[in-house]
Amino acid sequence: MPKMKTKKAIAKRFRKTASGKIRHLGAGRGHILTSKSSKRKRQARRGSLLAKSEEKRLIHLF
């Protein structure tokens, strides 16, 4: 049986950590940045971990 192919759209948006959790960048950094506060833009730079319920849905797509 051949290997499963990686879903490239998922691979570009999410990364696996060393412990197996999934990191992602939040939304809100694409455009219209002048109307957003510096605090909001700065916090959007940080990534966050995916929720456990969502992780189960995406884990096999890597």
N, C-alpha and C positions, 0 to 999 in steps of 0.2 A: 504494500500500500504506500503511495507517495506521501511525502510530508505535506502538512497544511501550509498554504501560502500565507504570508503576513498581510494583513489588511493595511495598505500603505497610508490611508487616511487616518487610521487609528495610530499608527506608528509615528506620524508627524505631530500629533496632538498630545500624546501621552508618553511617559517614560516609566520604566520599572526601577524601583530603588533596589539596593542590595538585599534588603530583607523581603522583597517580593511585593511591596505595596506599589500603588500606581500614583504618580505625580502628574499634575496638569497645571497649566496656566489659566487664570481666570479670564473672563471676557472683559471688554471695556477699554482695550488699549489700541483699537484699530483706527479710529478717526474721531473728529469733533473733540479734540483734546483741549481746546481753548476754553470750552465751557465747563470743564471738569476741574475740581480743585486739585491742588498739588498733593494733598493728603490722599485723595482718592486714586490719583494716578500712581503715586508711590506704592500704595498698598496693592495695586493691581499688578505691579511688577513681580511680587512674590508669588510663588507657586503654592499649591495646596495639595493635600492628599485626597484621593477620591474616596467617597463613602463606601462602606463595606457592601451595601446593596448594589451599588453601581459597579463595584469591582468584580463581583461575580458575573455580571453581564458581559464585561469587556475582557476578562483575563485570558480567554481562549483565543482572542483575535490577534495576540502578539505573535 
